[in-house]
Amino acid sequence: MRHSLLLGLTGLTLLLAPARAEAQWSARLALEAPLWAGHSTGSLGHGSEFTIAQSFQPALDAIGSYFVTDSVGVDLEFRIGIAATGMFAERQRMTLGPGVTFDWRSFPLYGRVSFPVQIEDVAVLYLRLGGGLKITDLGFFRVYFELTVDAALVGNGVSPLGSVAVNAALGVWFRL
């Protein structure tokens, strides 16, 4: 009985070994800023908007990923605003949330989708769609440029799609 259990566990380990060999971890760190942001208040569409020329609001964006296949990774993203300048000088709020990255190693572009939740001040769930260009790709080390669109879905004080931002980021990506 004991030998059959050991034999079964060994066989299961051998079956799972190829899948584990493909799995990889990655870490990204980027400096990001909104190029354009708009926020509507009320049902009449009143609101405000600004561009990067009116307010520079840099944020640090850190993403940890576990690639379950060679090209699909499950992400955890953390973003925090570090400063704000100009007439709309309000630092970006802290967000945390899950996502998925689609990255084909031999192709210079990648895409991702995530659902970050603003965890500072009021809770807001966002949809974040993004894509980028791998500027340098040395296998395990990359420099990348990314554009993302954030759209509020639900939360305190926001209506669905009532808050939208287009962001640009420049960062480094380590794929281990």
N, C-alpha and C positions, 0 to 999 in steps of 0.2 A: 504494500500500500504506500509506504513511504517513498519507495523508488519510483512508482508511477506518478506521484505528485511532483517529485523532483524532475522527472523526465518531461512532464507536462509544462512546468514552469520554464525549463530550458528551451523547449520548443516554442513557447510563447515569446520568450526573449529573442530568439532567432528571427521570428516573424516580424517583431517590432523593430529590430535593429536597423533595417534599411530606412524606415521612416524617421528614426531618430538621427540617422546620419545626414539627412537633408535639412533638419531643423537647425536654425541659427538664431542668434541674438543680434540685435543691432541697437545702437544708441545715436540719437541726433540732438544737436544743440544749435539753435539758430537765433539770430536777432531779427525780429519781425516788427513791422509798423503798418498801420492802416494807410492805404493810398487814398481811399475815399470811404466815408461812413455816413450813413443816414439813419435817422430815428424819427418815426412818425408818432404823434400823440393824438389820441382821440379818433373818432370815426370820420372826421372831416379831412384827415390827411395832413393836418398841421404838424410841423416838426422842425427838425434842424438837420443840417448836413455840413460836413467839412472835408477838406482835402489835406494831404500831407503838407502842402504849402501854408495852410492856416494853423495846423497843429501837428507837431511831431510827437507821437506817442509810442516810443519803442517798448518792446516786450521781449522777454526771454522765453523761448519755446523749447521744451525738452520732451523728446519722444523716445520711449523704450519699446522695442518690438521683438516679438518672437515669431520667426518665419516658420509656419507649419508646413509649407512646401517651399520650393525654390523661389517662387514669385509672389506668394501671398503671406503677409505678416499681420499678426494681431497686435494692436498698439495700445499703449497707455500714454496719453498726452497731458503735460502739465505746462501751463502758461501763466506768466505773471508780468504785469506792467512794471517798468522800472522808472519811468519819468514821463513828463508831459510838458509841452511848451505851447505858446501861442494863445489865441483867444478862446480855444476850447481845451484849456489845460486841465484835463482830467485823466489820470493814469488808468490804463486798462485794468480791469478787475481780474482776479485770479480765477482760472478755470482748470478743471480736471475732467478727463473723460476717455472712454474707449474709442477705438477706431480700427480700420483695416487699411493696409497699404498694399498696392499692386505694383511690383517692381520686377521687371524682367532684366536680368543682369546684362544682357548683350544689347539692350535698347537704351538710349540716353534719356528717355522720359519715364516718369512714374506718376502714379495717381494715388489719391487716398481720400477716404471719407471718414469722418469722426463725429461724435456726438458729445462735445464738451459741455460741462455744466459749470456755470459761474457759481463759485462757492464762497465768494466774498460779497458782503452786503446782502443783496437779494439773490435768490436762486433763479437762474434762467437756463433753460436747455437750448443749445444751439445745434444747428446742422452745419458742419464745416466740410466743404468740398475743396479739394486742392490738387495741384499737380505741379511737377517741377522738372527741371533740367539738371542732370548730373554734369556739372562743368568739368570736373576732373574725376576719373574713376580708376583708382588703383587697386580695385578688388575689395580690399578691406577698408579703405579710406576714400571718402568722396567729399568734394565741395559741391554744394547744390544751391540752386536758386528756385524759389517756390512762390507760386501765387495761390491764394486761398480766398474763398468767399464764405463768410459767416452769416447765417440767417437765424434770427431768434425764432424758436418754435413755440415754446410756452414758458411762462414764468411770471413773477410778480412785476406788474407795471409794464409789461410788453404784450403786444398782440402778435399773432402769428405773422411772420415776415415783416413785422413793424420795425425791426432793427436789422440793418444789413451793413456789412463792411467788406471791402476788398482790401486784402493785405498782401504785402510782399515780404519775403524773408530770404536771408542769405545765411547758410550754415554749413556745419561739418557733420558727416555721417560716418560712423564706424560700424562696419558689418563684420561681426566676429564669427 
